[in-house]
Amino acid sequence: MAHLVETMAFVRETPWHGLGNRLPEKQPLEVWLQAAGMDWEICSTDVLYQVGNGRDFGVHPHAEAKVLYRSDSLAPLSVVSSRYQIVQPREILEFYRDLVSVGGFTLETAGVLKGGKKLWALARTGEELLLRGGDRVKGYLLLATSCDGTLATTAQFTSVRVVCNNTLQLATGDRAGAIKVPHSTTFDPDAVKAALGVGETSWQHFAEQAQALSQRKVNRLDVTKFVINVLGDRNAPMAEQPNEKGLKTVIELFAGKGMGSQMASADGSAWGLVNAVTEYVDHHRRAKSQDTRLDSAWFGQGAGLKERAWMEALKLVA
């Protein structure tokens, strides 16, 4: 898939995926809508099928399904159940309006993926964590949805490590940092924000765990077991791993090649192991394009690898 650079926008530093249109800070949401390629609507129409031939030929609607399409290009997006609840691109950005105006949040990036099948926006919450050696981690809130059934409308607290711009979901183990609204129900932004009142607790919990990981030194056996459990086959030795290249890349990133790997917080620690995996997923893992890399890192297999890395690291400090 070609880069969809016209369908993303950001402020300040270029995001790690390198895509998008730079905006001056403190722009109104209407400007964000246009710059992020979100100034269109998701429309629906009947699914039609043809039956018969000759004089018996006819076109009939399918009562249990509908086609979703873009209002601007008329491009089809998906075929979904007639009960599917649509979340519009504007609703994703509108979710942040009061958070930005009175809640101290800062909208930093937004856009669409896969031609409009996935939509998202990311805002900085103002929460920060400072680990040893000046390793700064900032808190963010990601809101994303899909119109093809692949992703529930999800509000997810996320952290970004400043030195390498890598992302990691908060509280991934018990999902306390995420609120998911299936498309079988109506998206209520006020209810989601009320449920996200756990956000501060999630950040504090994450900060405590990150501090503990940064203080837990690991040995060679810990490293080998960690990378196999996260990326490999637990029943095979290192030399017979099906993803041997990926495992070796993570080990090299941990051992000094990774961004920020030599900082006091990460050097030889469980925190360093987590960040070796996040850097691998965000920057080194094979992907067709930066678009597909971003999709995987936030919503797909890459996000799953990050979650597994976090949970495996926590076992080291249990």
C-alpha positions as CSV (number, residue, x, y, z in Angstrom):
1,M,0.0,0.0,0.0
2,A,1.3,3.5,-0.9
3,H,2.0,5.9,1.9
4,L,-1.1,7.8,2.9
5,V,0.8,10.9,3.9
6,E,-2.1,13.2,3.1
7,T,-4.3,11.5,5.6
8,M,-2.3,12.2,8.8
9,A,-1.4,15.4,10.7
10,F,0.9,16.2,13.6
11,V,2.4,19.0,15.7
12,R,6.0,19.5,16.9
13,E,8.4,16.7,16.2
14,T,7.8,14.3,13.3
15,P,6.3,11.0,14.6
16,W,8.4,7.9,14.5
17,H,6.4,6.6,11.5
18,G,7.5,9.7,9.6
19,L,4.1,10.3,8.0
20,G,1.8,13.2,8.0
21,N,1.4,17.0,7.5
22,R,2.9,19.3,10.2
23,L,0.6,21.8,11.8
24,P,1.3,24.8,14.0
25,E,0.3,24.2,17.6
26,K,-3.1,25.0,19.1
27,Q,-5.1,24.6,15.8
28,P,-8.9,24.3,16.0
29,L,-10.4,20.9,15.4
30,E,-11.7,22.0,12.0
31,V,-8.1,22.5,10.8
32,W,-7.2,19.1,12.2
33,L,-10.0,17.5,10.3
34,Q,-8.8,18.7,7.0
35,A,-5.0,18.2,7.6
36,A,-5.6,14.7,9.0
37,G,-7.7,13.7,6.0
38,M,-10.8,13.2,8.2
39,D,-13.1,15.8,6.7
40,W,-15.5,13.3,5.2
41,E,-18.3,11.0,6.5
42,I,-19.0,7.3,6.5
43,C,-22.2,6.7,4.6
44,S,-24.2,3.5,4.3
45,T,-26.4,1.9,1.6
46,D,-28.1,-1.3,0.9
47,V,-26.3,-4.5,-0.2
48,L,-27.9,-5.6,-3.4
49,Y,-27.8,-9.1,-5.0
50,Q,-28.9,-10.3,-8.4
51,V,-30.9,-13.4,-9.1
52,G,-32.6,-15.0,-12.0
53,N,-32.2,-14.5,-15.7
54,G,-34.2,-13.1,-18.6
55,R,-37.6,-11.9,-17.6
56,D,-37.1,-13.3,-14.1
57,F,-33.9,-11.3,-13.5
58,G,-34.1,-9.0,-10.5
59,V,-32.0,-7.0,-8.0
60,H,-32.9,-7.4,-4.3
61,P,-31.7,-5.8,-1.1
62,H,-30.1,-7.8,1.7
63,A,-31.9,-6.7,4.8
64,E,-29.3,-7.9,7.2
65,A,-26.2,-6.1,5.7
66,K,-25.1,-2.7,4.4
67,V,-22.2,-1.2,2.5
68,L,-20.2,1.5,4.2
69,Y,-18.5,4.1,1.9
70,R,-16.7,7.4,2.0
71,S,-18.8,10.5,1.2
72,D,-15.9,12.3,-0.6
73,S,-14.6,9.6,-3.0
74,L,-17.5,7.1,-2.8
75,A,-14.9,4.4,-2.2
76,P,-16.3,1.3,-0.5
77,L,-15.0,0.7,3.0
78,S,-16.7,-2.5,4.1
79,V,-19.8,-4.7,4.2
80,V,-21.2,-4.9,7.8
81,S,-24.3,-6.0,9.6
82,S,-27.3,-3.7,9.4
83,R,-26.9,-3.3,13.2
84,Y,-23.4,-1.9,12.9
85,Q,-23.0,1.4,14.7
86,I,-20.9,3.9,12.8
87,V,-18.4,6.2,14.5
88,Q,-17.7,9.2,12.2
89,P,-14.2,10.7,11.6
90,R,-15.3,14.0,13.2
91,E,-16.4,12.1,16.4
92,I,-12.9,10.9,16.9
93,L,-11.5,14.5,17.0
94,E,-14.6,15.9,18.8
95,F,-13.9,13.5,21.6
96,Y,-10.8,15.6,22.5
97,R,-12.5,19.1,22.3
98,D,-13.2,19.6,26.0
99,L,-10.1,17.5,27.0
100,V,-8.0,20.0,25.1
101,S,-9.9,23.2,26.1
102,V,-10.3,22.6,29.8
103,G,-8.5,19.3,30.6
104,G,-5.0,20.2,29.8
105,F,-4.6,17.7,27.0
106,T,-2.7,18.5,23.8
107,L,-3.7,17.0,20.5
108,E,-0.5,15.7,18.8
109,T,-1.4,13.5,15.8
110,A,-4.4,12.2,14.0
111,G,-5.3,10.4,10.8
112,V,-6.7,7.4,8.9
113,L,-5.2,4.1,7.8
114,K,-6.2,1.7,5.1
115,G,-8.0,4.2,3.0
116,G,-10.3,5.2,5.9
117,K,-11.0,1.8,7.4
118,K,-9.3,2.8,10.6
119,L,-9.3,6.3,12.2
120,W,-7.4,7.5,15.2
121,A,-6.2,10.5,17.2
122,L,-3.5,10.8,19.9
123,A,-3.3,13.5,22.6
124,R,-0.7,14.1,25.3
125,T,-2.2,13.9,28.8
126,G,0.4,16.0,30.6
127,E,1.5,13.0,32.8
128,E,5.3,12.4,32.8
129,L,7.7,9.9,34.3
130,L,11.5,10.4,34.8
131,L,13.6,7.4,35.2
132,R,17.3,7.2,36.1
133,G,19.7,8.9,33.7
134,G,17.1,11.3,32.4
135,D,14.9,8.7,30.7
136,R,11.7,10.6,30.2
137,V,8.3,8.9,29.5
138,K,5.2,10.8,28.6
139,G,1.5,9.8,28.9
140,Y,-0.9,9.9,26.0
141,L,-4.5,9.0,25.2
142,L,-5.2,7.2,22.0
143,L,-8.8,7.0,20.5
144,A,-9.2,4.7,17.5
145,T,-12.0,3.0,15.7
146,S,-12.6,1.1,12.5
147,C,-15.5,0.8,10.0
148,D,-14.6,-2.8,8.9
149,G,-15.2,-4.6,12.2
150,T,-11.5,-5.2,12.9
151,L,-11.3,-2.8,15.9
152,A,-13.9,-1.8,18.5
153,T,-13.9,1.9,19.3
154,T,-11.0,2.0,21.8
155,A,-9.8,4.7,24.2
156,Q,-6.4,3.6,25.4
157,F,-3.8,5.2,27.6
158,T,-0.4,4.9,26.1
159,S,3.2,5.9,27.0
160,V,5.8,7.3,24.7
161,R,9.5,7.1,25.6
162,V,11.0,10.4,24.5
163,V,14.5,9.2,23.6
164,C,13.3,6.8,21.0
165,N,9.6,7.8,20.5
166,N,8.5,4.2,21.0
167,T,5.0,3.5,22.2
168,L,3.7,1.2,24.8
169,Q,0.1,0.7,26.0
170,L,-0.5,1.2,29.7
171,A,-1.9,-1.4,32.0
172,T,-2.1,-3.9,29.2
173,G,-2.3,-6.8,31.6
174,D,-5.6,-6.1,33.2
175,R,-6.8,-3.6,30.5
176,A,-7.5,-1.0,33.2
177,G,-6.1,1.6,30.8
178,A,-8.4,0.8,27.9
179,I,-12.1,1.3,27.3
180,K,-13.6,-0.6,24.3
181,V,-17.0,0.1,22.8
182,P,-18.1,-2.6,20.3
183,H,-19.8,-1.5,17.1
184,S,-23.0,-3.3,18.2
185,T,-23.6,-0.4,20.7
186,T,-23.7,3.3,20.3
187,F,-20.4,5.2,21.0
188,D,-21.1,7.6,24.0
189,P,-18.0,9.8,24.4
190,D,-19.1,11.2,27.8
191,A,-19.5,7.7,29.2
192,V,-16.1,6.7,27.8
193,K,-14.5,9.8,29.4
194,A,-16.2,9.0,32.7
195,A,-14.9,5.4,32.6
196,L,-11.4,6.8,31.8
197,G,-11.4,8.3,35.2
198,V,-9.1,5.4,36.0
199,G,-6.4,7.0,33.8
200,E,-4.5,8.7,36.6
201,T,-4.5,5.4,38.6
202,S,-3.3,3.6,35.5
203,W,-0.4,6.0,35.0
204,Q,0.7,5.7,38.6
205,H,0.6,1.9,38.4
206,F,2.6,2.0,35.2
207,A,5.1,4.4,36.7
208,E,5.7,2.2,39.7
209,Q,6.1,-0.9,37.4
210,A,8.5,1.0,35.1
211,Q,10.6,2.1,38.0
212,A,10.8,-1.5,39.3
213,L,11.8,-2.8,35.8
214,S,14.5,-0.1,35.5
215,Q,16.1,-1.3,38.8
216,R,15.9,-5.0,38.0
217,K,19.2,-6.1,36.4
218,V,19.1,-9.2,34.1
219,N,21.7,-11.8,33.2
220,R,22.3,-13.7,29.9
221,L,19.9,-16.4,30.9
222,D,17.1,-13.9,31.7
223,V,17.6,-12.2,28.3
224,T,17.5,-15.5,26.3
225,K,14.4,-16.7,28.1
226,F,12.7,-13.3,27.7
227,V,13.2,-13.0,23.9
228,I,12.2,-16.6,23.3
229,N,9.0,-16.2,25.4
230,V,8.1,-13.0,23.6
231,L,9.2,-13.7,20.0
232,G,10.0,-17.3,19.6
233,D,9.1,-20.9,20.3
234,R,9.4,-21.8,23.9
235,N,10.0,-25.5,23.0
236,A,12.9,-24.9,20.7
237,P,16.5,-23.9,21.5
238,M,17.9,-20.6,20.4
239,A,19.7,-22.1,17.3
240,E,16.4,-23.6,16.1
241,Q,14.1,-20.6,16.6
242,P,11.8,-19.9,13.5
243,N,12.3,-16.2,14.1
244,E,16.0,-16.3,14.9
245,K,16.7,-13.1,13.1
246,G,14.1,-11.2,15.1
247,L,15.4,-12.6,18.4
248,K,18.9,-11.6,17.5
249,T,17.8,-8.1,16.5
250,V,16.1,-7.6,19.9
251,I,19.2,-8.9,21.8
252,E,21.4,-6.5,19.8
253,L,19.1,-3.6,20.5
254,F,19.2,-4.5,24.2
255,A,23.0,-4.9,24.2
256,G,23.7,-1.4,23.1
257,K,22.4,-0.8,19.5
258,G,19.0,0.4,20.6
259,M,18.1,4.1,21.1
260,G,18.5,4.9,24.7
261,S,19.8,1.4,25.5
262,Q,22.8,2.8,27.3
263,M,20.9,5.1,29.6
264,A,21.1,4.2,33.3
265,S,17.5,3.1,33.4
266,A,17.8,0.6,30.5
267,D,21.4,-0.6,30.5
268,G,21.3,-4.2,31.5
269,S,17.8,-3.9,33.0
270,A,14.3,-5.4,32.5
271,W,13.2,-2.0,31.3
272,G,15.9,-2.2,28.6
273,L,14.4,-5.5,27.5
274,V,10.9,-4.0,27.1
275,N,12.3,-1.1,25.1
276,A,14.3,-3.4,22.9
277,V,11.1,-5.1,21.9
278,T,9.2,-1.8,21.4
279,E,12.0,-0.4,19.2
280,Y,12.0,-3.7,17.2
281,V,8.3,-3.5,16.6
282,D,8.2,0.3,15.8
283,H,11.3,0.5,13.7
284,H,12.9,-2.8,12.7
285,R,10.2,-5.5,12.2
286,R,9.5,-6.2,8.6
287,A,6.6,-4.2,7.2
288,K,5.3,-3.4,3.7
289,S,5.3,0.3,4.5
290,Q,5.3,2.7,7.4
291,D,1.5,2.7,7.2
292,T,1.3,-1.0,7.8
293,R,4.0,-0.7,10.5
294,L,1.9,1.8,12.4
295,D,-1.2,-0.3,12.0
296,S,0.6,-3.3,13.4
297,A,2.4,-1.4,16.2
298,W,-0.8,0.1,17.6
299,F,-3.6,-2.3,16.6
300,G,-2.2,-5.6,15.3
301,Q,0.5,-8.2,15.8
302,G,3.1,-5.6,16.9
303,A,0.8,-4.4,19.7
304,G,0.5,-8.0,20.8
305,L,4.2,-8.4,20.9
306,K,4.6,-5.3,23.1
307,E,2.0,-6.5,25.5
308,R,3.7,-9.9,25.7
309,A,7.1,-8.2,26.4
310,W,5.5,-6.1,29.2
311,M,4.0,-9.1,30.8
312,E,7.2,-11.2,30.5
313,A,9.2,-8.3,32.0
314,L,6.8,-8.0,35.0
315,K,7.5,-11.7,35.8
316,L,11.1,-10.6,36.4
317,V,10.0,-8.3,39.2
318,A,7.2,-10.4,40.6
